[in-house]
Amino acid sequence: MGGELADERVRPALSLQRWDRVAFVHWRYRPDALRPHLPPGVRLQVIDGSAWVGLVPLVLHLRAPRLLGAPGWAELAELNVRTYVTDGQHDGLVFLRVHCARRLVTAALRAGLGLPYAYVPGTAATRAGVTTWAMAGTCVAVEAGAPVVPDPLLTALTARFSAFTRHAGATWRVPVEHPPWPLHEARTLRLRTDVLCRTGLPDPQDDRPLAHWSPGVDVRVGAPRRAAPGRVAL
């Protein structure tokens, strides 16, 4: 599996972003529960004996590169549900569902990339070291703790530099590039969500998730590339 650094440079970038105040909340899952949700051409990765589902709320700052006179970063709350895959050359992730608090962003990413975005109003706020994301059907409050040095499991669950999606009859890979995540311990003070059920997933194997937090990274997102067929035997 990949390391903490991107496996390729993203030059030029289709979009420049900042993923800010990010929580990583992970559960173990049986692989059979996730395989039906994958696009063709990728294989589910079993990590530390399990498949994994991540619930990842964040604050997204978004702009297109090289736009002179742009008023700055567009800021919005986002929450994604994802699992971890490979195409045989690139380790990456598949978004199973994404809730986004901006209609225009939702429409653009659904139409342009086929990503499973849904417009869901929501907010994010940080007070006294606790970040709270509130979206319809979901409330997540995470208290950041001490910095951690990622072990192989945490690296495998966070250092992902390709997103795979099914669109227009083909599987596509979207490359991303960013520095290593600055990761912290985290404690979930509140965790209420119906997004796993909305995604069509059963309950996790363990109701005590693995939780971490990051202040964020600056990100370069590349143009989608058609995934080469036949790399992975499913």
PyMOL commands that set and color helices and strands:
alter all, ss='L'
color gray80, all
select helices_A, chain A and resi 31-37+103-113+152-158+195-199
alter helices_A, ss='H'
color red, helices_A
select strands_A, chain A and resi 15-29+43-44+51-63+74-86+91-100+117-119+122-127+130-135+138-147+162-167+170-177+184-193+210-221+225-226
alter strands_A, ss='S'
color yellow, strands_A
deselect
rebuild
show_as cartoon
